[in-house]
């Protein structure tokens, strides 16, 4: 079971790296939202974009990551 968990963590890490290479802002949004627990407003202020942009980026990032992890 531990081996499976390690593989999952590695796959997530690789998927995030690929996402960041393809679109750095999507990678930032995903990390800030998922791992950092930032709100959409906090991310928007940090990245100097609108909350709506963060919402769209988060939706895109989730779809791309989900596809990568299939």
mmCIF file of the N, C-alpha and C atoms, coordinates in Angstrom:
data_MODEL
# 
_entry.id   MODEL 
# 
loop_
_atom_site.group_PDB 
_atom_site.id 
_atom_site.type_symbol 
_atom_site.label_atom_id 
_atom_site.label_alt_id 
_atom_site.label_comp_id 
_atom_site.label_asym_id 
_atom_site.label_entity_id 
_atom_site.label_seq_id 
_atom_site.pdbx_PDB_ins_code 
_atom_site.Cartn_x 
_atom_site.Cartn_y 
_atom_site.Cartn_z 
_atom_site.occupancy 
_atom_site.B_iso_or_equiv 
_atom_site.pdbx_formal_charge 
_atom_site.auth_seq_id 
_atom_site.auth_comp_id 
_atom_site.auth_asym_id 
_atom_site.auth_atom_id 
_atom_site.pdbx_PDB_model_num 
ATOM 1   N N  . UNK A 1 1  ? 0.822   -1.195 0.000   1.00 0.00 ? 1  UNK A N  1 
ATOM 2   C CA . UNK A 1 1  ? 0.000   0.000  0.000   1.00 0.00 ? 1  UNK A CA 1 
ATOM 3   C C  . UNK A 1 1  ? 0.868   1.261  0.000   1.00 0.00 ? 1  UNK A C  1 
ATOM 4   N N  . UNK A 1 2  ? 1.957   1.245  0.745   1.00 0.00 ? 2  UNK A N  1 
ATOM 5   C CA . UNK A 1 2  ? 2.863   2.384  0.789   1.00 0.00 ? 2  UNK A CA 1 
ATOM 6   C C  . UNK A 1 2  ? 3.459   2.650  -0.581  1.00 0.00 ? 2  UNK A C  1 
ATOM 7   N N  . UNK A 1 3  ? 3.773   1.597  -1.302  1.00 0.00 ? 3  UNK A N  1 
ATOM 8   C CA . UNK A 1 3  ? 4.329   1.726  -2.645  1.00 0.00 ? 3  UNK A CA 1 
ATOM 9   C C  . UNK A 1 3  ? 3.308   2.405  -3.568  1.00 0.00 ? 3  UNK A C  1 
ATOM 10  N N  . UNK A 1 4  ? 2.051   2.050  -3.450  1.00 0.00 ? 4  UNK A N  1 
ATOM 11  C CA . UNK A 1 4  ? 1.000   2.654  -4.254  1.00 0.00 ? 4  UNK A CA 1 
ATOM 12  C C  . UNK A 1 4  ? 0.867   4.134  -3.935  1.00 0.00 ? 4  UNK A C  1 
ATOM 13  N N  . UNK A 1 5  ? 0.924   4.478  -2.660  1.00 0.00 ? 5  UNK A N  1 
ATOM 14  C CA . UNK A 1 5  ? 0.835   5.885  -2.251  1.00 0.00 ? 5  UNK A CA 1 
ATOM 15  C C  . UNK A 1 5  ? 2.004   6.685  -2.815  1.00 0.00 ? 5  UNK A C  1 
ATOM 16  N N  . UNK A 1 6  ? 3.186   6.123  -2.777  1.00 0.00 ? 6  UNK A N  1 
ATOM 17  C CA . UNK A 1 6  ? 4.358   6.809  -3.329  1.00 0.00 ? 6  UNK A CA 1 
ATOM 18  C C  . UNK A 1 6  ? 4.207   7.035  -4.827  1.00 0.00 ? 6  UNK A C  1 
ATOM 19  N N  . UNK A 1 7  ? 3.704   6.016  -5.520  1.00 0.00 ? 7  UNK A N  1 
ATOM 20  C CA . UNK A 1 7  ? 3.502   6.153  -6.959  1.00 0.00 ? 7  UNK A CA 1 
ATOM 21  C C  . UNK A 1 7  ? 2.480   7.248  -7.256  1.00 0.00 ? 7  UNK A C  1 
ATOM 22  N N  . UNK A 1 8  ? 1.433   7.312  -6.455  1.00 0.00 ? 8  UNK A N  1 
ATOM 23  C CA . UNK A 1 8  ? 0.407   8.335  -6.647  1.00 0.00 ? 8  UNK A CA 1 
ATOM 24  C C  . UNK A 1 8  ? 0.982   9.727  -6.432  1.00 0.00 ? 8  UNK A C  1 
ATOM 25  N N  . UNK A 1 9  ? 1.749   9.895  -5.372  1.00 0.00 ? 9  UNK A N  1 
ATOM 26  C CA . UNK A 1 9  ? 2.367   11.191 -5.100  1.00 0.00 ? 9  UNK A CA 1 
ATOM 27  C C  . UNK A 1 9  ? 3.307   11.582 -6.235  1.00 0.00 ? 9  UNK A C  1 
ATOM 28  N N  . UNK A 1 10 ? 4.065   10.638 -6.724  1.00 0.00 ? 10 UNK A N  1 
ATOM 29  C CA . UNK A 1 10 ? 4.979   10.901 -7.830  1.00 0.00 ? 10 UNK A CA 1 
ATOM 30  C C  . UNK A 1 10 ? 4.211   11.301 -9.085  1.00 0.00 ? 10 UNK A C  1 
ATOM 31  N N  . UNK A 1 11 ? 3.122   10.615 -9.368  1.00 0.00 ? 11 UNK A N  1 
ATOM 32  C CA . UNK A 1 11 ? 2.315   10.946 -10.542 1.00 0.00 ? 11 UNK A CA 1 
ATOM 33  C C  . UNK A 1 11 ? 1.726   12.347 -10.435 1.00 0.00 ? 11 UNK A C  1 
ATOM 34  N N  . UNK A 1 12 ? 1.261   12.714 -9.252  1.00 0.00 ? 12 UNK A N  1 
ATOM 35  C CA . UNK A 1 12 ? 0.710   14.055 -9.037  1.00 0.00 ? 12 UNK A CA 1 
ATOM 36  C C  . UNK A 1 12 ? 1.805   15.098 -9.236  1.00 0.00 ? 12 UNK A C  1 
ATOM 37  N N  . UNK A 1 13 ? 2.961   14.845 -8.665  1.00 0.00 ? 13 UNK A N  1 
ATOM 38  C CA . UNK A 1 13 ? 4.095   15.760 -8.806  1.00 0.00 ? 13 UNK A CA 1 
ATOM 39  C C  . UNK A 1 13 ? 4.468   15.944 -10.276 1.00 0.00 ? 13 UNK A C  1 
ATOM 40  N N  . UNK A 1 14 ? 4.548   14.863 -11.016 1.00 0.00 ? 14 UNK A N  1 
ATOM 41  C CA . UNK A 1 14 ? 4.890   14.928 -12.437 1.00 0.00 ? 14 UNK A CA 1 
ATOM 42  C C  . UNK A 1 14 ? 3.812   15.656 -13.233 1.00 0.00 ? 14 UNK A C  1 
ATOM 43  N N  . UNK A 1 15 ? 2.559   15.406 -12.894 1.00 0.00 ? 15 UNK A N  1 
ATOM 44  C CA . UNK A 1 15 ? 1.458   16.085 -13.590 1.00 0.00 ? 15 UNK A CA 1 
ATOM 45  C C  . UNK A 1 15 ? 1.514   17.592 -13.337 1.00 0.00 ? 15 UNK A C  1 
ATOM 46  N N  . UNK A 1 16 ? 1.821   17.986 -12.114 1.00 0.00 ? 16 UNK A N  1 
ATOM 47  C CA . UNK A 1 16 ? 1.951   19.411 -11.801 1.00 0.00 ? 16 UNK A CA 1 
ATOM 48  C C  . UNK A 1 16 ? 3.131   20.031 -12.539 1.00 0.00 ? 16 UNK A C  1 
ATOM 49  N N  . UNK A 1 17 ? 4.232   19.322 -12.624 1.00 0.00 ? 17 UNK A N  1 
ATOM 50  C CA . UNK A 1 17 ? 5.385   19.826 -13.374 1.00 0.00 ? 17 UNK A CA 1 
ATOM 51  C C  . UNK A 1 17 ? 5.038   20.022 -14.846 1.00 0.00 ? 17 UNK A C  1 
ATOM 52  N N  . UNK A 1 18 ? 4.353   19.059 -15.422 1.00 0.00 ? 18 UNK A N  1 
ATOM 53  C CA . UNK A 1 18 ? 3.939   19.161 -16.822 1.00 0.00 ? 18 UNK A CA 1 
ATOM 54  C C  . UNK A 1 18 ? 2.992   20.344 -17.026 1.00 0.00 ? 18 UNK A C  1 
ATOM 55  N N  . UNK A 1 19 ? 2.076   20.525 -16.086 1.00 0.00 ? 19 UNK A N  1 
ATOM 56  C CA . UNK A 1 19 ? 1.133   21.639 -16.163 1.00 0.00 ? 19 UNK A CA 1 
ATOM 57  C C  . UNK A 1 19 ? 1.883   22.971 -16.110 1.00 0.00 ? 19 UNK A C  1 
ATOM 58  N N  . UNK A 1 20 ? 2.842   23.077 -15.209 1.00 0.00 ? 20 UNK A N  1 
ATOM 59  C CA . UNK A 1 20 ? 3.623   24.315 -15.084 1.00 0.00 ? 20 UNK A CA 1 
ATOM 60  C C  . UNK A 1 20 ? 4.432   24.612 -16.347 1.00 0.00 ? 20 UNK A C  1 
ATOM 61  N N  . UNK A 1 21 ? 4.944   23.574 -16.986 1.00 0.00 ? 21 UNK A N  1 
ATOM 62  C CA . UNK A 1 21 ? 5.691   23.762 -18.236 1.00 0.00 ? 21 UNK A CA 1 
ATOM 63  C C  . UNK A 1 21 ? 4.763   24.253 -19.346 1.00 0.00 ? 21 UNK A C  1 
ATOM 64  N N  . UNK A 1 22 ? 3.572   23.693 -19.399 1.00 0.00 ? 22 UNK A N  1 
ATOM 65  C CA . UNK A 1 22 ? 2.616   24.054 -20.447 1.00 0.00 ? 22 UNK A CA 1 
ATOM 66  C C  . UNK A 1 22 ? 2.031   25.448 -20.205 1.00 0.00 ? 22 UNK A C  1 
ATOM 67  N N  . UNK A 1 23 ? 1.717   25.762 -18.947 1.00 0.00 ? 23 UNK A N  1 
ATOM 68  C CA . UNK A 1 23 ? 1.125   27.058 -18.616 1.00 0.00 ? 23 UNK A CA 1 
ATOM 69  C C  . UNK A 1 23 ? 1.492   27.384 -17.169 1.00 0.00 ? 23 UNK A C  1 
ATOM 70  N N  . UNK A 1 24 ? 2.537   28.189 -16.999 1.00 0.00 ? 24 UNK A N  1 
ATOM 71  C CA . UNK A 1 24 ? 3.020   28.471 -15.643 1.00 0.00 ? 24 UNK A CA 1 
ATOM 72  C C  . UNK A 1 24 ? 1.954   29.013 -14.682 1.00 0.00 ? 24 UNK A C  1 
ATOM 73  N N  . UNK A 1 25 ? 1.061   29.877 -15.179 1.00 0.00 ? 25 UNK A N  1 
ATOM 74  C CA . UNK A 1 25 ? 0.044   30.426 -14.273 1.00 0.00 ? 25 UNK A CA 1 
ATOM 75  C C  . UNK A 1 25 ? -0.927  29.349 -13.808 1.00 0.00 ? 25 UNK A C  1 
ATOM 76  N N  . UNK A 1 26 ? -1.292  28.438 -14.698 1.00 0.00 ? 26 UNK A N  1 
ATOM 77  C CA . UNK A 1 26 ? -2.187  27.347 -14.279 1.00 0.00 ? 26 UNK A CA 1 
ATOM 78  C C  . UNK A 1 26 ? -1.520  26.524 -13.187 1.00 0.00 ? 26 UNK A C  1 
ATOM 79  N N  . UNK A 1 27 ? -0.228  26.293 -13.338 1.00 0.00 ? 27 UNK A N  1 
ATOM 80  C CA . UNK A 1 27 ? 0.506   25.555 -12.315 1.00 0.00 ? 27 UNK A CA 1 
ATOM 81  C C  . UNK A 1 27 ? 0.517   26.283 -10.991 1.00 0.00 ? 27 UNK A C  1 
ATOM 82  N N  . UNK A 1 28 ? 0.703   27.594 -11.041 1.00 0.00 ? 28 UNK A N  1 
ATOM 83  C CA . UNK A 1 28 ? 0.693   28.386 -9.808  1.00 0.00 ? 28 UNK A CA 1 
ATOM 84  C C  . UNK A 1 28 ? -0.669  28.340 -9.143  1.00 0.00 ? 28 UNK A C  1 
ATOM 85  N N  . UNK A 1 29 ? -1.713  28.526 -9.938  1.00 0.00 ? 29 UNK A N  1 
ATOM 86  C CA . UNK A 1 29 ? -3.070  28.510 -9.390  1.00 0.00 ? 29 UNK A CA 1 
ATOM 87  C C  . UNK A 1 29 ? -3.360  27.159 -8.743  1.00 0.00 ? 29 UNK A C  1 
ATOM 88  N N  . UNK A 1 30 ? -3.013  26.083 -9.426  1.00 0.00 ? 30 UNK A N  1 
ATOM 89  C CA . UNK A 1 30 ? -3.273  24.747 -8.883  1.00 0.00 ? 30 UNK A CA 1 
ATOM 90  C C  . UNK A 1 30 ? -2.546  24.540 -7.564  1.00 0.00 ? 30 UNK A C  1 
ATOM 91  N N  . UNK A 1 31 ? -1.289  24.917 -7.501  1.00 0.00 ? 31 UNK A N  1 
ATOM 92  C CA . UNK A 1 31 ? -0.535  24.717 -6.264  1.00 0.00 ? 31 UNK A CA 1 
ATOM 93  C C  . UNK A 1 31 ? -1.059  25.604 -5.137  1.00 0.00 ? 31 UNK A C  1 
ATOM 94  N N  . UNK A 1 32 ? -1.357  26.849 -5.459  1.00 0.00 ? 32 UNK A N  1 
ATOM 95  C CA . UNK A 1 32 ? -1.847  27.756 -4.428  1.00 0.00 ? 32 UNK A CA 1 
ATOM 96  C C  . UNK A 1 32 ? -3.213  27.311 -3.902  1.00 0.00 ? 32 UNK A C  1 
ATOM 97  N N  . UNK A 1 33 ? -4.061  26.872 -4.801  1.00 0.00 ? 33 UNK A N  1 
ATOM 98  C CA . UNK A 1 33 ? -5.424  26.477 -4.425  1.00 0.00 ? 33 UNK A CA 1 
ATOM 99  C C  . UNK A 1 33 ? -5.420  25.136 -3.684  1.00 0.00 ? 33 UNK A C  1 
ATOM 100 N N  . UNK A 1 34 ? -4.766  24.161 -4.260  1.00 0.00 ? 34 UNK A N  1 
ATOM 101 C CA . UNK A 1 34 ? -4.837  22.796 -3.724  1.00 0.00 ? 34 UNK A CA 1 
ATOM 102 C C  . UNK A 1 34 ? -3.929  22.595 -2.518  1.00 0.00 ? 34 UNK A C  1 
ATOM 103 N N  . UNK A 1 35 ? -2.688  22.993 -2.643  1.00 0.00 ? 35 UNK A N  1 
ATOM 104 C CA . UNK A 1 35 ? -1.728  22.735 -1.570  1.00 0.00 ? 35 UNK A CA 1 
ATOM 105 C C  . UNK A 1 35 ? -1.630  23.883 -0.566  1.00 0.00 ? 35 UNK A C  1 
ATOM 106 N N  . UNK A 1 36 ? -1.787  25.103 -1.052  1.00 0.00 ? 36 UNK A N  1 
ATOM 107 C CA . UNK A 1 36 ? -1.647  26.258 -0.181  1.00 0.00 ? 36 UNK A CA 1 
ATOM 108 C C  . UNK A 1 36 ? -2.923  26.652 0.522   1.00 0.00 ? 36 UNK A C  1 
ATOM 109 N N  . UNK A 1 37 ? -4.053  26.187 -0.002  1.00 0.00 ? 37 UNK A N  1 
ATOM 110 C CA . UNK A 1 37 ? -5.328  26.510 0.615   1.00 0.00 ? 37 UNK A CA 1 
ATOM 111 C C  . UNK A 1 37 ? -5.754  27.962 0.424   1.00 0.00 ? 37 UNK A C  1 
ATOM 112 N N  . UNK A 1 38 ? -5.160  28.630 -0.569  1.00 0.00 ? 38 UNK A N  1 
ATOM 113 C CA . UNK A 1 38 ? -5.509  30.018 -0.832  1.00 0.00 ? 38 UNK A CA 1 
ATOM 114 C C  . UNK A 1 38 ? -6.931  30.115 -1.381  1.00 0.00 ? 38 UNK A C  1 
ATOM 115 N N  . UNK A 1 39 ? -7.593  31.217 -1.086  1.00 0.00 ? 39 UNK A N  1 
ATOM 116 C CA . UNK A 1 39 ? -8.903  31.472 -1.677  1.00 0.00 ? 39 UNK A CA 1 
ATOM 117 C C  . UNK A 1 39 ? -8.699  32.039 -3.075  1.00 0.00 ? 39 UNK A C  1 
ATOM 118 N N  . UNK A 1 40 ? -9.766  32.072 -3.844  1.00 0.00 ? 40 UNK A N  1 
ATOM 119 C CA . UNK A 1 40 ? -9.681  32.643 -5.186  1.00 0.00 ? 40 UNK A CA 1 
ATOM 120 C C  . UNK A 1 40 ? -9.271  34.112 -5.111  1.00 0.00 ? 40 UNK A C  1 
ATOM 121 N N  . UNK A 1 41 ? -9.790  34.822 -4.132  1.00 0.00 ? 41 UNK A N  1 
ATOM 122 C CA . UNK A 1 41 ? -9.445  36.234 -3.968  1.00 0.00 ? 41 UNK A CA 1 
ATOM 123 C C  . UNK A 1 41 ? -7.957  36.406 -3.647  1.00 0.00 ? 41 UNK A C  1 
ATOM 124 N N  . UNK A 1 42 ? -7.437  35.570 -2.763  1.00 0.00 ? 42 UNK A N  1 
ATOM 125 C CA . UNK A 1 42 ? -6.019  35.652 -2.405  1.00 0.00 ? 42 UNK A CA 1 
ATOM 126 C C  . UNK A 1 42 ? -5.121  35.342 -3.604  1.00 0.00 ? 42 UNK A C  1 
ATOM 127 N N  . UNK A 1 43 ? -5.513  34.349 -4.381  1.00 0.00 ? 43 UNK A N  1 
ATOM 128 C CA . UNK A 1 43 ? -4.728  34.002 -5.574  1.00 0.00 ? 43 UNK A CA 1 
ATOM 129 C C  . UNK A 1 43 ? -4.767  35.154 -6.565  1.00 0.00 ? 43 UNK A C  1 
ATOM 130 N N  . UNK A 1 44 ? -5.958  35.710 -6.780  1.00 0.00 ? 44 UNK A N  1 
ATOM 131 C CA . UNK A 1 44 ? -6.108  36.825 -7.717  1.00 0.00 ? 44 UNK A CA 1 
ATOM 132 C C  . UNK A 1 44 ? -5.223  38.001 -7.311  1.00 0.00 ? 44 UNK A C  1 
ATOM 133 N N  . UNK A 1 45 ? -5.223  38.329 -6.040  1.00 0.00 ? 45 UNK A N  1 
ATOM 134 C CA . UNK A 1 45 ? -4.402  39.442 -5.560  1.00 0.00 ? 45 UNK A CA 1 
ATOM 135 C C  . UNK A 1 45 ? -2.916  39.144 -5.722  1.00 0.00 ? 45 UNK A C  1 
ATOM 136 N N  . UNK A 1 46 ? -2.518  37.918 -5.413  1.00 0.00 ? 46 UNK A N  1 
ATOM 137 C CA . UNK A 1 46 ? -1.112  37.531 -5.512  1.00 0.00 ? 46 UNK A CA 1 
ATOM 138 C C  . UNK A 1 46 ? -0.621  37.554 -6.957  1.00 0.00 ? 46 UNK A C  1 
ATOM 139 N N  . UNK A 1 47 ? -1.449  37.055 -7.877  1.00 0.00 ? 47 UNK A N  1 
ATOM 140 C CA . UNK A 1 47 ? -1.051  36.957 -9.281  1.00 0.00 ? 47 UNK A CA 1 
ATOM 141 C C  . UNK A 1 47 ? -1.453  38.187 -10.099 1.00 0.00 ? 47 UNK A C  1 
ATOM 142 N N  . UNK A 1 48 ? -2.128  39.133 -9.454  1.00 0.00 ? 48 UNK A N  1 
ATOM 143 C CA . UNK A 1 48 ? -2.564  40.365 -10.105 1.00 0.00 ? 48 UNK A CA 1 
ATOM 144 C C  . UNK A 1 48 ? -3.460  40.089 -11.311 1.00 0.00 ? 48 UNK A C  1 
ATOM 145 N N  . UNK A 1 49 ? -4.457  39.238 -11.076 1.00 0.00 ? 49 UNK A N  1 
ATOM 146 C CA . UNK A 1 49 ? -5.479  38.930 -12.076 1.00 0.00 ? 49 UNK A CA 1 
ATOM 147 C C  . UNK A 1 49 ? -6.837  39.021 -11.394 1.00 0.00 ? 49 UNK A C  1 
ATOM 148 N N  . UNK A 1 50 ? -7.912  38.888 -12.159 1.00 0.00 ? 50 UNK A N  1 
ATOM 149 C CA . UNK A 1 50 ? -9.247  38.934 -11.570 1.00 0.00 ? 50 UNK A CA 1 
ATOM 150 C C  . UNK A 1 50 ? -9.603  37.581 -10.956 1.00 0.00 ? 50 UNK A C  1 
ATOM 151 N N  . UNK A 1 51 ? -10.584 37.609 -10.062 1.00 0.00 ? 51 UNK A N  1 
ATOM 152 C CA . UNK A 1 51 ? -11.058 36.350 -9.475  1.00 0.00 ? 51 UNK A CA 1 
ATOM 153 C C  . UNK A 1 51 ? -11.646 35.443 -10.557 1.00 0.00 ? 51 UNK A C  1 
ATOM 154 N N  . UNK A 1 52 ? -12.313 36.027 -11.533 1.00 0.00 ? 52 UNK A N  1 
ATOM 155 C CA . UNK A 1 52 ? -12.890 35.225 -12.614 1.00 0.00 ? 52 UNK A CA 1 
ATOM 156 C C  . UNK A 1 52 ? -11.793 34.503 -13.395 1.00 0.00 ? 52 UNK A C  1 
ATOM 157 N N  . UNK A 1 53 ? -10.666 35.170 -13.592 1.00 0.00 ? 53 UNK A N  1 
ATOM 158 C CA . UNK A 1 53 ? -9.535  34.528 -14.266 1.00 0.00 ? 53 UNK A CA 1 
ATOM 159 C C  . UNK A 1 53 ? -9.036  33.350 -13.442 1.00 0.00 ? 53 UNK A C  1 
ATOM 160 N N  . UNK A 1 54 ? -8.965  33.529 -12.140 1.00 0.00 ? 54 UNK A N  1 
ATOM 161 C CA . UNK A 1 54 ? -8.539  32.442 -11.258 1.00 0.00 ? 54 UNK A CA 1 
ATOM 162 C C  . UNK A 1 54 ? -9.523  31.279 -11.345 1.00 0.00 ? 54 UNK A C  1 
ATOM 163 N N  . UNK A 1 55 ? -10.802 31.579 -11.372 1.00 0.00 ? 55 UNK A N  1 
ATOM 164 C CA . UNK A 1 55 ? -11.820 30.523 -11.473 1.00 0.00 ? 55 UNK A CA 1 
ATOM 165 C C  . UNK A 1 55 ? -11.649 29.736 -12.769 1.00 0.00 ? 55 UNK A C  1 
ATOM 166 N N  . UNK A 1 56 ? -11.446 30.449 -13.868 1.00 0.00 ? 56 UNK A N  1 
ATOM 167 C CA . UNK A 1 56 ? -11.250 29.762 -15.162 1.00 0.00 ? 56 UNK A CA 1 
ATOM 168 C C  . UNK A 1 56 ? -9.956  28.948 -15.157 1.00 0.00 ? 56 UNK A C  1 
ATOM 169 N N  . UNK A 1 57 ? -8.887  29.540 -14.617 1.00 0.00 ? 57 UNK A N  1 
ATOM 170 C CA . UNK A 1 57 ? -7.608  28.828 -14.559 1.00 0.00 ? 57 UNK A CA 1 
ATOM 171 C C  . UNK A 1 57 ? -7.712  27.570 -13.708 1.00 0.00 ? 57 UNK A C  1 
ATOM 172 N N  . UNK A 1 58 ? -8.384  27.664 -12.568 1.00 0.00 ? 58 UNK A N  1 
ATOM 173 C CA . UNK A 1 58 ? -8.530  26.516 -11.674 1.00 0.00 ? 58 UNK A CA 1 
ATOM 174 C C  . UNK A 1 58 ? -9.327  25.411 -12.358 1.00 0.00 ? 58 UNK A C  1 
ATOM 175 N N  . UNK A 1 59 ? -10.377 25.795 -13.056 1.00 0.00 ? 59 UNK A N  1 
ATOM 176 C CA . UNK A 1 59 ? -11.180 24.799 -13.774 1.00 0.00 ? 59 UNK A CA 1 
ATOM 177 C C  . UNK A 1 59 ? -10.335 24.102 -14.843 1.00 0.00 ? 59 UNK A C  1 
ATOM 178 N N  . UNK A 1 60 ? -9.577  24.871 -15.613 1.00 0.00 ? 60 UNK A N  1 
ATOM 179 C CA . UNK A 1 60 ? -8.702  24.296 -16.638 1.00 0.00 ? 60 UNK A CA 1 
ATOM 180 C C  . UNK A 1 60 ? -7.650  23.387 -16.019 1.00 0.00 ? 60 UNK A C  1 
ATOM 181 N N  . UNK A 1 61 ? -7.033  23.878 -14.956 1.00 0.00 ? 61 UNK A N  1 
ATOM 182 C CA . UNK A 1 61 ? -5.973  23.106 -14.301 1.00 0.00 ? 61 UNK A CA 1 
ATOM 183 C C  . UNK A 1 61 ? -6.508  21.772 -13.794 1.00 0.00 ? 61 UNK A C  1 
ATOM 184 N N  . UNK A 1 62 ? -7.677  21.793 -13.169 1.00 0.00 ? 62 UNK A N  1 
ATOM 185 C CA . UNK A 1 62 ? -8.271  20.540 -12.656 1.00 0.00 ? 62 UNK A CA 1 
ATOM 186 C C  . UNK A 1 62 ? -8.530  19.553 -13.779 1.00 0.00 ? 62 UNK A C  1 
ATOM 187 N N  . UNK A 1 63 ? -9.052  20.047 -14.895 1.00 0.00 ? 63 UNK A N  1 
ATOM 188 C CA . UNK A 1 63 ? -9.336  19.152 -16.034 1.00 0.00 ? 63 UNK A CA 1 
ATOM 189 C C  . UNK A 1 63 ? -8.043  18.557 -16.590 1.00 0.00 ? 63 UNK A C  1 
ATOM 190 N N  . UNK A 1 64 ? -7.034  19.385 -16.744 1.00 0.00 ? 64 UNK A N  1 
ATOM 191 C CA . UNK A 1 64 ? -5.756  18.911 -17.289 1.00 0.00 ? 64 UNK A CA 1 
ATOM 192 C C  . UNK A 1 64 ? -5.117  17.910 -16.340 1.00 0.00 ? 64 UNK A C  1 
ATOM 193 N N  . UNK A 1 65 ? -5.122  18.218 -15.036 1.00 0.00 ? 65 UNK A N  1 
ATOM 194 C CA . UNK A 1 65 ? -4.531  17.294 -14.071 1.00 0.00 ? 65 UNK A CA 1 
ATOM 195 C C  . UNK A 1 65 ? -5.296  15.977 -14.009 1.00 0.00 ? 65 UNK A C  1 
ATOM 196 N N  . UNK A 1 66 ? -6.611  16.057 -14.055 1.00 0.00 ? 66 UNK A N  1 
ATOM 197 C CA . UNK A 1 66 ? -7.420  14.824 -14.025 1.00 0.00 ? 66 UNK A CA 1 
ATOM 198 C C  . UNK A 1 66 ? -7.109  13.940 -15.227 1.00 0.00 ? 66 UNK A C  1 
ATOM 199 N N  . UNK A 1 67 ? -6.977  14.573 -16.393 1.00 0.00 ? 67 UNK A N  1 
ATOM 200 C CA . UNK A 1 67 ? -6.636  13.812 -17.595 1.00 0.00 ? 67 UNK A CA 1 
ATOM 201 C C  . UNK A 1 67 ? -5.243  13.206 -17.499 1.00 0.00 ? 67 UNK A C  1 
ATOM 202 N N  . UNK A 1 68 ? -4.314  13.959 -16.955 1.00 0.00 ? 68 UNK A N  1 
ATOM 203 C CA . UNK A 1 68 ? -2.940  13.465 -16.806 1.00 0.00 ? 68 UNK A CA 1 
ATOM 204 C C  . UNK A 1 68 ? -2.857  12.287 -15.844 1.00 0.00 ? 68 UNK A C  1 
ATOM 205 N N  . UNK A 1 69 ? -3.730  12.255 -14.876 1.00 0.00 ? 69 UNK A N  1 
ATOM 206 C CA . UNK A 1 69 ? -3.685  11.216 -13.851 1.00 0.00 ? 69 UNK A CA 1 
ATOM 207 C C  . UNK A 1 69 ? -4.515  9.981  -14.197 1.00 0.00 ? 69 UNK A C  1 
ATOM 208 N N  . UNK A 1 70 ? -5.176  10.002 -15.317 1.00 0.00 ? 70 UNK A N  1 
ATOM 209 C CA . UNK A 1 70 ? -5.951  8.820  -15.736 1.00 0.00 ? 70 UNK A CA 1 
ATOM 210 C C  . UNK A 1 70 ? -5.066  7.691  -16.127 1.00 0.00 ? 70 UNK A C  1 
# 
